[in-house]
Amino acid sequence: MRARLYTDGGARGNPGPAAAAFVLEAEDGAVLDARGEAIGVQTNNVAEYTALLNGLRRAAELGLTEVEVVSDSELMVKQMRGEYKVKNAALRALSLEAARLARAVGSVTYTAVRREHNVLADQLVNEALDASRPPGARPG
């Protein structure tokens, strides 16, 4: 089964409170799953990779065999395509885990888009960040 996986991660501060989200859509546009979660204090890039890992895990659980990953993280997309080296040790470990999960899925391609083409995943990141903020705290 083919699907599109939209991923997004964000940190308020870098590092700062972070969240990761993914949206899995079937070919017909039906949402198969959509989740966002706070992931503690992380960098923006770790949040982006966490979103990718969570989405690929879910794609494998659903038995998807062909997935197009759509992300507004040009760095992550180019690293996963092999166009950029992954120099940061933390990101290297995450990228290796993502590659392992991609092999478990089967066929995975990566597409970089502008943020406005990744609206639902971006919204889920912000909702997770807002929900994890202590009561009375001001947005970052």
HELIX and SHEET records of a PDB file:
HELIX    1   1 ASN A   44  GLU A   61  1                                  18    
HELIX    2   2 GLU A   74  ARG A   81  1                                   8    
HELIX    3   3 ALA A   89  VAL A  105  1                                  17    
HELIX    4   4 ARG A  115  HIS A  117  5                                   3    
HELIX    5   5 VAL A  119  SER A  132  1                                  14    
SHEET    1   A 5 VAL A  31  GLN A  42  0                                        
SHEET    2   A 5 GLY A  16  ALA A  26 -1                                        
SHEET    3   A 5 ARG A   2  ALA A  11 -1                                        
SHEET    4   A 5 GLU A  66  SER A  71  1                                        
SHEET    5   A 5 SER A 107  ALA A 112  1                                        
END                                                                             
